[in-house]
Amino acid sequence: MVQLDKKDKVYYSRILPKVKIYEVCDLIVNSVDYEWFVAVDKRDKRSYLFNYSDIDNIVFTDRNLALSKVLEAEESAPKSELHTEYEEY
């Protein structure tokens, strides 16, 4: 199991198919406990709480692994043909 320390960089494969969000978040570990850790996004300073079981599942220490996970999920996402168009008045 990977042991994390404060100020380590990790990458979160943020995959939310219902709202079509597929992205890799660059995070810096802020707090570490024996069961969980908190990491903060570098850009928007949002905090995420993860279990250690999330490592190598949705949180990675290698950016390329996180990116491949996101691209795989995006390619296998169901394509919706229902589009609602709105006109501006």
Gaussian input, Z-matrix of N, CA and C with variables (Angstrom, degrees):
# hf/3-21g

backbone

0 1
 N
 C     1     B1
 C     2     B2     1     A1
 N     3     B3     2     A2     1     D1
 C     4     B4     3     A3     2     D2
 C     5     B5     4     A4     3     D3
 N     6     B6     5     A5     4     D4
 C     7     B7     6     A6     5     D5
 C     8     B8     7     A7     6     D6
 N     9     B9     8     A8     7     D7
 C    10    B10     9     A9     8     D8
 C    11    B11    10    A10     9     D9
 N    12    B12    11    A11    10    D10
 C    13    B13    12    A12    11    D11
 C    14    B14    13    A13    12    D12
 N    15    B15    14    A14    13    D13
 C    16    B16    15    A15    14    D14
 C    17    B17    16    A16    15    D15
 N    18    B18    17    A17    16    D16
 C    19    B19    18    A18    17    D17
 C    20    B20    19    A19    18    D18
 N    21    B21    20    A20    19    D19
 C    22    B22    21    A21    20    D20
 C    23    B23    22    A22    21    D21
 N    24    B24    23    A23    22    D22
 C    25    B25    24    A24    23    D23
 C    26    B26    25    A25    24    D24
 N    27    B27    26    A26    25    D25
 C    28    B28    27    A27    26    D26
 C    29    B29    28    A28    27    D27
 N    30    B30    29    A29    28    D28
 C    31    B31    30    A30    29    D29
 C    32    B32    31    A31    30    D30
 N    33    B33    32    A32    31    D31
 C    34    B34    33    A33    32    D32
 C    35    B35    34    A34    33    D33
 N    36    B36    35    A35    34    D34
 C    37    B37    36    A36    35    D35
 C    38    B38    37    A37    36    D36
 N    39    B39    38    A38    37    D37
 C    40    B40    39    A39    38    D38
 C    41    B41    40    A40    39    D39
 N    42    B42    41    A41    40    D40
 C    43    B43    42    A42    41    D41
 C    44    B44    43    A43    42    D42
 N    45    B45    44    A44    43    D43
 C    46    B46    45    A45    44    D44
 C    47    B47    46    A46    45    D45
 N    48    B48    47    A47    46    D46
 C    49    B49    48    A48    47    D47
 C    50    B50    49    A49    48    D48
 N    51    B51    50    A50    49    D49
 C    52    B52    51    A51    50    D50
 C    53    B53    52    A52    51    D51
 N    54    B54    53    A53    52    D52
 C    55    B55    54    A54    53    D53
 C    56    B56    55    A55    54    D54
 N    57    B57    56    A56    55    D55
 C    58    B58    57    A57    56    D56
 C    59    B59    58    A58    57    D57
 N    60    B60    59    A59    58    D58
 C    61    B61    60    A60    59    D59
 C    62    B62    61    A61    60    D60
 N    63    B63    62    A62    61    D61
 C    64    B64    63    A63    62    D62
 C    65    B65    64    A64    63    D63
 N    66    B66    65    A65    64    D64
 C    67    B67    66    A66    65    D65
 C    68    B68    67    A67    66    D66
 N    69    B69    68    A68    67    D67
 C    70    B70    69    A69    68    D68
 C    71    B71    70    A70    69    D69
 N    72    B72    71    A71    70    D70
 C    73    B73    72    A72    71    D71
 C    74    B74    73    A73    72    D72
 N    75    B75    74    A74    73    D73
 C    76    B76    75    A75    74    D74
 C    77    B77    76    A76    75    D75
 N    78    B78    77    A77    76    D76
 C    79    B79    78    A78    77    D77
 C    80    B80    79    A79    78    D78
 N    81    B81    80    A80    79    D79
 C    82    B82    81    A81    80    D80
 C    83    B83    82    A82    81    D81
 N    84    B84    83    A83    82    D82
 C    85    B85    84    A84    83    D83
 C    86    B86    85    A85    84    D84
 N    87    B87    86    A86    85    D85
 C    88    B88    87    A87    86    D86
 C    89    B89    88    A88    87    D87
 N    90    B90    89    A89    88    D88
 C    91    B91    90    A90    89    D89
 C    92    B92    91    A91    90    D90
 N    93    B93    92    A92    91    D91
 C    94    B94    93    A93    92    D92
 C    95    B95    94    A94    93    D93
 N    96    B96    95    A95    94    D94
 C    97    B97    96    A96    95    D95
 C    98    B98    97    A97    96    D96
 N    99    B99    98    A98    97    D97
 C   100   B100    99    A99    98    D98
 C   101   B101   100   A100    99    D99
 N   102   B102   101   A101   100   D100
 C   103   B103   102   A102   101   D101
 C   104   B104   103   A103   102   D102
 N   105   B105   104   A104   103   D103
 C   106   B106   105   A105   104   D104
 C   107   B107   106   A106   105   D105
 N   108   B108   107   A107   106   D106
 C   109   B109   108   A108   107   D107
 C   110   B110   109   A109   108   D108
 N   111   B111   110   A110   109   D109
 C   112   B112   111   A111   110   D110
 C   113   B113   112   A112   111   D111
 N   114   B114   113   A113   112   D112
 C   115   B115   114   A114   113   D113
 C   116   B116   115   A115   114   D114
 N   117   B117   116   A116   115   D115
 C   118   B118   117   A117   116   D116
 C   119   B119   118   A118   117   D117
 N   120   B120   119   A119   118   D118
 C   121   B121   120   A120   119   D119
 C   122   B122   121   A121   120   D120
 N   123   B123   122   A122   121   D121
 C   124   B124   123   A123   122   D122
 C   125   B125   124   A124   123   D123
 N   126   B126   125   A125   124   D124
 C   127   B127   126   A126   125   D125
 C   128   B128   127   A127   126   D126
 N   129   B129   128   A128   127   D127
 C   130   B130   129   A129   128   D128
 C   131   B131   130   A130   129   D129
 N   132   B132   131   A131   130   D130
 C   133   B133   132   A132   131   D131
 C   134   B134   133   A133   132   D132
 N   135   B135   134   A134   133   D133
 C   136   B136   135   A135   134   D134
 C   137   B137   136   A136   135   D135
 N   138   B138   137   A137   136   D136
 C   139   B139   138   A138   137   D137
 C   140   B140   139   A139   138   D138
 N   141   B141   140   A140   139   D139
 C   142   B142   141   A141   140   D140
 C   143   B143   142   A142   141   D141
 N   144   B144   143   A143   142   D142
 C   145   B145   144   A144   143   D143
 C   146   B146   145   A145   144   D144
 N   147   B147   146   A146   145   D145
 C   148   B148   147   A147   146   D146
 C   149   B149   148   A148   147   D147
 N   150   B150   149   A149   148   D148
 C   151   B151   150   A150   149   D149
 C   152   B152   151   A151   150   D150
 N   153   B153   152   A152   151   D151
 C   154   B154   153   A153   152   D152
 C   155   B155   154   A154   153   D153
 N   156   B156   155   A155   154   D154
 C   157   B157   156   A156   155   D155
 C   158   B158   157   A157   156   D156
 N   159   B159   158   A158   157   D157
 C   160   B160   159   A159   158   D158
 C   161   B161   160   A160   159   D159
 N   162   B162   161   A161   160   D160
 C   163   B163   162   A162   161   D161
 C   164   B164   163   A163   162   D162
 N   165   B165   164   A164   163   D163
 C   166   B166   165   A165   164   D164
 C   167   B167   166   A166   165   D165
 N   168   B168   167   A167   166   D166
 C   169   B169   168   A168   167   D167
 C   170   B170   169   A169   168   D168
 N   171   B171   170   A170   169   D169
 C   172   B172   171   A171   170   D170
 C   173   B173   172   A172   171   D171
 N   174   B174   173   A173   172   D172
 C   175   B175   174   A174   173   D173
 C   176   B176   175   A175   174   D174
 N   177   B177   176   A176   175   D175
 C   178   B178   177   A177   176   D176
 C   179   B179   178   A178   177   D177
 N   180   B180   179   A179   178   D178
 C   181   B181   180   A180   179   D179
 C   182   B182   181   A181   180   D180
 N   183   B183   182   A182   181   D181
 C   184   B184   183   A183   182   D182
 C   185   B185   184   A184   183   D183
 N   186   B186   185   A185   184   D184
 C   187   B187   186   A186   185   D185
 C   188   B188   187   A187   186   D186
 N   189   B189   188   A188   187   D187
 C   190   B190   189   A189   188   D188
 C   191   B191   190   A190   189   D189
 N   192   B192   191   A191   190   D190
 C   193   B193   192   A192   191   D191
 C   194   B194   193   A193   192   D192
 N   195   B195   194   A194   193   D193
 C   196   B196   195   A195   194   D194
 C   197   B197   196   A196   195   D195
 N   198   B198   197   A197   196   D196
 C   199   B199   198   A198   197   D197
 C   200   B200   199   A199   198   D198
 N   201   B201   200   A200   199   D199
 C   202   B202   201   A201   200   D200
 C   203   B203   202   A202   201   D201
 N   204   B204   203   A203   202   D202
 C   205   B205   204   A204   203   D203
 C   206   B206   205   A205   204   D204
 N   207   B207   206   A206   205   D205
 C   208   B208   207   A207   206   D206
 C   209   B209   208   A208   207   D207
 N   210   B210   209   A209   208   D208
 C   211   B211   210   A210   209   D209
 C   212   B212   211   A211   210   D210
 N   213   B213   212   A212   211   D211
 C   214   B214   213   A213   212   D212
 C   215   B215   214   A214   213   D213
 N   216   B216   215   A215   214   D214
 C   217   B217   216   A216   215   D215
 C   218   B218   217   A217   216   D216
 N   219   B219   218   A218   217   D217
 C   220   B220   219   A219   218   D218
 C   221   B221   220   A220   219   D219
 N   222   B222   221   A221   220   D220
 C   223   B223   222   A222   221   D221
 C   224   B224   223   A223   222   D222
 N   225   B225   224   A224   223   D223
 C   226   B226   225   A225   224   D224
 C   227   B227   226   A226   225   D225
 N   228   B228   227   A227   226   D226
 C   229   B229   228   A228   227   D227
 C   230   B230   229   A229   228   D228
 N   231   B231   230   A230   229   D229
 C   232   B232   231   A231   230   D230
 C   233   B233   232   A232   231   D231
 N   234   B234   233   A233   232   D232
 C   235   B235   234   A234   233   D233
 C   236   B236   235   A235   234   D234
 N   237   B237   236   A236   235   D235
 C   238   B238   237   A237   236   D236
 C   239   B239   238   A238   237   D237
 N   240   B240   239   A239   238   D238
 C   241   B241   240   A240   239   D239
 C   242   B242   241   A241   240   D240
 N   243   B243   242   A242   241   D241
 C   244   B244   243   A243   242   D242
 C   245   B245   244   A244   243   D243
 N   246   B246   245   A245   244   D244
 C   247   B247   246   A246   245   D245
 C   248   B248   247   A247   246   D246
 N   249   B249   248   A248   247   D247
 C   250   B250   249   A249   248   D248
 C   251   B251   250   A250   249   D249
 N   252   B252   251   A251   250   D250
 C   253   B253   252   A252   251   D251
 C   254   B254   253   A253   252   D252
 N   255   B255   254   A254   253   D253
 C   256   B256   255   A255   254   D254
 C   257   B257   256   A256   255   D255
 N   258   B258   257   A257   256   D256
 C   259   B259   258   A258   257   D257
 C   260   B260   259   A259   258   D258
 N   261   B261   260   A260   259   D259
 C   262   B262   261   A261   260   D260
 C   263   B263   262   A262   261   D261
 N   264   B264   263   A263   262   D262
 C   265   B265   264   A264   263   D263
 C   266   B266   265   A265   264   D264

   B1=1.4516
   B2=1.5274
   B3=1.3105
   B4=1.4582
   B5=1.5239
   B6=1.2975
   B7=1.4648
   B8=1.5244
   B9=1.3114
   B10=1.4583
   B11=1.5184
   B12=1.3195
   B13=1.4513
   B14=1.5237
   B15=1.3132
   B16=1.4588
   B17=1.5219
   B18=1.3193
   B19=1.4644
   B20=1.5238
   B21=1.3351
   B22=1.4612
   B23=1.5227
   B24=1.3326
   B25=1.4560
   B26=1.5162
   B27=1.3237
   B28=1.4559
   B29=1.5227
   B30=1.3205
   B31=1.4610
   B32=1.5188
   B33=1.3120
   B34=1.4632
   B35=1.5192
   B36=1.3224
   B37=1.4637
   B38=1.5182
   B39=1.2958
   B40=1.4716
   B41=1.5169
   B42=1.3236
   B43=1.4601
   B44=1.5239
   B45=1.3266
   B46=1.4653
   B47=1.5254
   B48=1.3356
   B49=1.4644
   B50=1.5281
   B51=1.3173
   B52=1.4670
   B53=1.5236
   B54=1.3271
   B55=1.4689
   B56=1.5281
   B57=1.3336
   B58=1.4608
   B59=1.5231
   B60=1.3215
   B61=1.4693
   B62=1.5208
   B63=1.3141
   B64=1.4617
   B65=1.5227
   B66=1.3269
   B67=1.4592
   B68=1.5184
   B69=1.3226
   B70=1.4592
   B71=1.5232
   B72=1.3260
   B73=1.4574
   B74=1.5253
   B75=1.3283
   B76=1.4673
   B77=1.5170
   B78=1.3271
   B79=1.4602
   B80=1.5213
   B81=1.3231
   B82=1.4570
   B83=1.5237
   B84=1.3253
   B85=1.4644
   B86=1.5219
   B87=1.3314
   B88=1.4545
   B89=1.5277
   B90=1.3260
   B91=1.4712
   B92=1.5189
   B93=1.3256
   B94=1.4591
   B95=1.5227
   B96=1.3292
   B97=1.4585
   B98=1.5240
   B99=1.2973
   B100=1.4633
   B101=1.5248
   B102=1.3368
   B103=1.4575
   B104=1.5212
   B105=1.3082
   B106=1.4558
   B107=1.5256
   B108=1.3352
   B109=1.4558
   B110=1.5260
   B111=1.3127
   B112=1.4615
   B113=1.5214
   B114=1.3193
   B115=1.4582
   B116=1.5203
   B117=1.3359
   B118=1.4622
   B119=1.5241
   B120=1.3238
   B121=1.4613
   B122=1.5215
   B123=1.3225
   B124=1.4671
   B125=1.5187
   B126=1.3431
   B127=1.4615
   B128=1.5193
   B129=1.3272
   B130=1.4720
   B131=1.5243
   B132=1.3301
   B133=1.4762
   B134=1.5194
   B135=1.3310
   B136=1.4642
   B137=1.5214
   B138=1.3217
   B139=1.4647
   B140=1.5166
   B141=1.3250
   B142=1.4533
   B143=1.5244
   B144=1.3218
   B145=1.4591
   B146=1.5226
   B147=1.3342
   B148=1.4552
   B149=1.5191
   B150=1.3242
   B151=1.4586
   B152=1.5211
   B153=1.3114
   B154=1.4638
   B155=1.5232
   B156=1.3184
   B157=1.4656
   B158=1.5302
   B159=1.3291
   B160=1.4641
   B161=1.5267
   B162=1.3335
   B163=1.4583
   B164=1.5267
   B165=1.2993
   B166=1.4676
   B167=1.5217
   B168=1.3229
   B169=1.4564
   B170=1.5281
   B171=1.3333
   B172=1.4628
   B173=1.5276
   B174=1.3227
   B175=1.4654
   B176=1.5271
   B177=1.3225
   B178=1.4612
   B179=1.5181
   B180=1.3226
   B181=1.4546
   B182=1.5297
   B183=1.3237
   B184=1.4633
   B185=1.5262
   B186=1.3175
   B187=1.4647
   B188=1.5249
   B189=1.3145
   B190=1.4667
   B191=1.5250
   B192=1.3095
   B193=1.4700
   B194=1.5260
   B195=1.3303
   B196=1.4615
   B197=1.5234
   B198=1.3252
   B199=1.4574
   B200=1.5214
   B201=1.3193
   B202=1.4672
   B203=1.5259
   B204=1.3222
   B205=1.4726
   B206=1.5336
   B207=1.3360
   B208=1.4691
   B209=1.5237
   B210=1.3242
   B211=1.4677
   B212=1.5225
   B213=1.3212
   B214=1.4610
   B215=1.5226
   B216=1.3206
   B217=1.4691
   B218=1.5237
   B219=1.3149
   B220=1.4653
   B221=1.5246
   B222=1.3274
   B223=1.4612
   B224=1.5195
   B225=1.3179
   B226=1.4648
   B227=1.5242
   B228=1.3184
   B229=1.4654
   B230=1.5246
   B231=1.3180
   B232=1.4679
   B233=1.5237
   B234=1.3145
   B235=1.4657
   B236=1.5158
   B237=1.3066
   B238=1.4629
   B239=1.5209
   B240=1.2921
   B241=1.4615
   B242=1.5267
   B243=1.3069
   B244=1.4587
   B245=1.5152
   B246=1.3047
   B247=1.4548
   B248=1.5227
   B249=1.2798
   B250=1.4452
   B251=1.5158
   B252=1.3166
   B253=1.4482
   B254=1.5175
   B255=1.2843
   B256=1.4467
   B257=1.5118
   B258=1.3130
   B259=1.4572
   B260=1.5137
   B261=1.3106
   B262=1.4566
   B263=1.5156
   B264=1.3069
   B265=1.4630
   B266=1.4951
   A1=108.55
   A2=115.73
   A3=122.09
   A4=109.28
   A5=116.50
   A6=121.41
   A7=108.11
   A8=116.53
   A9=121.15
   A10=110.52
   A11=114.91
   A12=122.62
   A13=108.67
   A14=115.55
   A15=119.78
   A16=109.49
   A17=115.60
   A18=125.99
   A19=113.94
   A20=118.25
   A21=120.56
   A22=108.54
   A23=116.25
   A24=121.23
   A25=109.27
   A26=115.98
   A27=122.39
   A28=108.00
   A29=115.36
   A30=121.40
   A31=109.09
   A32=115.40
   A33=123.19
   A34=108.87
   A35=116.83
   A36=122.04
   A37=107.43
   A38=115.20
   A39=121.22
   A40=108.38
   A41=115.41
   A42=121.77
   A43=108.42
   A44=115.49
   A45=122.07
   A46=107.88
   A47=117.77
   A48=120.22
   A49=114.92
   A50=118.09
   A51=119.13
   A52=112.66
   A53=116.59
   A54=120.41
   A55=111.35
   A56=115.80
   A57=123.63
   A58=113.58
   A59=115.43
   A60=120.86
   A61=107.76
   A62=114.73
   A63=122.97
   A64=106.55
   A65=116.81
   A66=119.23
   A67=111.18
   A68=114.64
   A69=122.12
   A70=106.65
   A71=116.39
   A72=121.90
   A73=109.42
   A74=116.29
   A75=121.46
   A76=107.90
   A77=116.27
   A78=121.24
   A79=110.83
   A80=114.66
   A81=121.98
   A82=107.18
   A83=116.09
   A84=121.14
   A85=109.16
   A86=115.06
   A87=121.74
   A88=112.19
   A89=117.20
   A90=122.91
   A91=108.82
   A92=115.81
   A93=120.91
   A94=109.03
   A95=115.94
   A96=122.91
   A97=106.64
   A98=118.09
   A99=120.12
   A100=112.30
   A101=119.78
   A102=122.74
   A103=113.60
   A104=118.09
   A105=121.63
   A106=110.78
   A107=114.43
   A108=120.64
   A109=108.74
   A110=115.66
   A111=122.23
   A112=107.11
   A113=115.44
   A114=120.64
   A115=108.80
   A116=115.91
   A117=122.32
   A118=108.95
   A119=115.83
   A120=121.33
   A121=109.86
   A122=116.33
   A123=120.75
   A124=112.26
   A125=117.58
   A126=120.28
   A127=113.52
   A128=116.87
   A129=118.86
   A130=113.91
   A131=117.52
   A132=123.30
   A133=113.63
   A134=117.46
   A135=122.06
   A136=108.65
   A137=117.16
   A138=122.02
   A139=110.54
   A140=115.53
   A141=122.22
   A142=108.34
   A143=116.27
   A144=123.05
   A145=108.33
   A146=116.55
   A147=121.90
   A148=110.27
   A149=116.36
   A150=122.51
   A151=107.73
   A152=116.26
   A153=119.33
   A154=111.44
   A155=117.66
   A156=120.28
   A157=112.50
   A158=117.65
   A159=121.62
   A160=112.76
   A161=117.39
   A162=120.55
   A163=108.88
   A164=115.65
   A165=125.68
   A166=112.20
   A167=116.62
   A168=121.74
   A169=108.67
   A170=117.04
   A171=121.31
   A172=111.91
   A173=117.41
   A174=122.86
   A175=107.82
   A176=115.11
   A177=120.23
   A178=110.30
   A179=115.86
   A180=120.33
   A181=110.89
   A182=116.87
   A183=122.88
   A184=109.17
   A185=116.61
   A186=121.51
   A187=112.08
   A188=118.27
   A189=121.05
   A190=111.86
   A191=118.19
   A192=120.97
   A193=111.11
   A194=116.02
   A195=120.13
   A196=110.66
   A197=116.56
   A198=120.51
   A199=111.58
   A200=117.66
   A201=119.88
   A202=111.15
   A203=117.32
   A204=121.59
   A205=110.50
   A206=116.49
   A207=121.37
   A208=110.39
   A209=117.78
   A210=120.90
   A211=111.65
   A212=116.62
   A213=120.97
   A214=110.96
   A215=117.05
   A216=120.98
   A217=110.90
   A218=116.87
   A219=120.51
   A220=111.26
   A221=116.89
   A222=120.48
   A223=111.76
   A224=117.77
   A225=120.53
   A226=113.25
   A227=116.81
   A228=120.27
   A229=109.78
   A230=116.45
   A231=118.56
   A232=110.43
   A233=114.50
   A234=120.22
   A235=108.39
   A236=117.01
   A237=119.89
   A238=109.06
   A239=115.29
   A240=121.77
   A241=111.29
   A242=116.22
   A243=119.49
   A244=109.51
   A245=115.43
   A246=120.93
   A247=108.20
   A248=115.87
   A249=120.83
   A250=107.37
   A251=114.88
   A252=118.68
   A253=109.45
   A254=114.69
   A255=121.53
   A256=108.58
   A257=115.31
   A258=119.84
   A259=108.36
   A260=115.02
   A261=119.32
   A262=108.75
   A263=115.57
   A264=120.31
   A265=110.09
   D1=142.30
   D2=179.13
   D3=-76.23
   D4=131.88
   D5=175.90
   D6=-101.13
   D7=124.01
   D8=-179.14
   D9=-100.98
   D10=150.38
   D11=175.45
   D12=-125.55
   D13=163.21
   D14=176.61
   D15=-57.91
   D16=143.12
   D17=178.66
   D18=74.18
   D19=9.49
   D20=171.95
   D21=-74.46
   D22=149.11
   D23=176.40
   D24=-95.56
   D25=133.02
   D26=174.13
   D27=-133.59
   D28=164.58
   D29=-176.90
   D30=-127.89
   D31=125.48
   D32=-175.78
   D33=-101.46
   D34=121.14
   D35=174.08
   D36=-83.75
   D37=94.82
   D38=-177.31
   D39=-86.94
   D40=105.97
   D41=-175.74
   D42=-123.04
   D43=109.95
   D44=178.61
   D45=-127.47
   D46=85.83
   D47=-172.07
   D48=-65.05
   D49=-29.14
   D50=-178.27
   D51=-66.01
   D52=-28.90
   D53=178.42
   D54=-111.23
   D55=9.87
   D56=176.59
   D57=57.69
   D58=47.16
   D59=174.88
   D60=-108.28
   D61=119.01
   D62=177.76
   D63=-134.72
   D64=104.10
   D65=-177.31
   D66=-152.41
   D67=161.46
   D68=174.85
   D69=-109.48
   D70=123.70
   D71=179.00
   D72=-101.85
   D73=129.14
   D74=174.89
   D75=-85.03
   D76=119.65
   D77=-175.09
   D78=-122.04
   D79=153.68
   D80=173.64
   D81=-120.34
   D82=127.45
   D83=-177.79
   D84=-66.33
   D85=130.49
   D86=-175.86
   D87=-108.94
   D88=-42.90
   D89=-179.06
   D90=-136.22
   D91=143.70
   D92=-178.38
   D93=-132.84
   D94=133.66
   D95=173.75
   D96=-127.88
   D97=178.22
   D98=-177.88
   D99=-74.75
   D100=-19.94
   D101=179.85
   D102=-112.32
   D103=-22.68
   D104=-173.44
   D105=-144.36
   D106=170.06
   D107=172.96
   D108=-149.70
   D109=156.20
   D110=178.37
   D111=-116.03
   D112=134.38
   D113=177.76
   D114=-129.15
   D115=146.93
   D116=-175.74
   D117=-113.40
   D118=134.00
   D119=177.56
   D120=-67.08
   D121=135.48
   D122=-177.98
   D123=-66.75
   D124=-34.87
   D125=-175.15
   D126=-82.15
   D127=-57.03
   D128=-171.88
   D129=-105.05
   D130=5.05
   D131=175.70
   D132=60.85
   D133=24.61
   D134=175.74
   D135=-79.03
   D136=138.00
   D137=-179.97
   D138=-96.83
   D139=142.68
   D140=177.93
   D141=-127.15
   D142=135.25
   D143=176.91
   D144=-103.14
   D145=125.77
   D146=-178.49
   D147=-127.42
   D148=151.96
   D149=168.02
   D150=-88.09
   D151=157.50
   D152=175.63
   D153=-63.22
   D154=-24.25
   D155=177.60
   D156=-68.11
   D157=-14.88
   D158=178.04
   D159=-76.88
   D160=-16.46
   D161=-179.68
   D162=-67.55
   D163=133.35
   D164=-176.29
   D165=68.71
   D166=12.97
   D167=172.89
   D168=-116.16
   D169=-59.33
   D170=175.37
   D171=-125.50
   D172=-12.50
   D173=177.81
   D174=-119.03
   D175=131.10
   D176=-175.74
   D177=-130.96
   D178=154.30
   D179=174.22
   D180=-91.85
   D181=-9.81
   D182=178.34
   D183=-114.76
   D184=122.80
   D185=-177.59
   D186=-61.86
   D187=-36.95
   D188=-178.83
   D189=-64.64
   D190=-36.36
   D191=176.15
   D192=-66.05
   D193=-41.58
   D194=178.23
   D195=-64.11
   D196=-41.91
   D197=-179.97
   D198=-65.91
   D199=-41.09
   D200=179.05
   D201=-64.45
   D202=-36.37
   D203=177.02
   D204=-63.07
   D205=-43.06
   D206=179.90
   D207=-66.93
   D208=-45.22
   D209=-179.39
   D210=-63.97
   D211=-38.19
   D212=177.56
   D213=-63.74
   D214=-43.51
   D215=179.53
   D216=-67.61
   D217=-36.77
   D218=-179.53
   D219=-68.70
   D220=-38.84
   D221=179.36
   D222=-69.54
   D223=-34.62
   D224=-178.14
   D225=-89.54
   D226=2.66
   D227=179.59
   D228=-69.10
   D229=142.67
   D230=177.97
   D231=-66.31
   D232=136.05
   D233=179.79
   D234=-86.88
   D235=125.08
   D236=179.47
   D237=-98.15
   D238=134.44
   D239=179.73
   D240=-99.22
   D241=-3.45
   D242=-178.91
   D243=-87.06
   D244=111.42
   D245=178.47
   D246=-121.14
   D247=134.46
   D248=175.24
   D249=-106.05
   D250=121.74
   D251=179.86
   D252=-103.70
   D253=139.72
   D254=-179.56
   D255=-118.62
   D256=141.68
   D257=177.86
   D258=-106.69
   D259=143.02
   D260=175.58
   D261=-89.21
   D262=136.72
   D263=179.65
   D264=-106.83

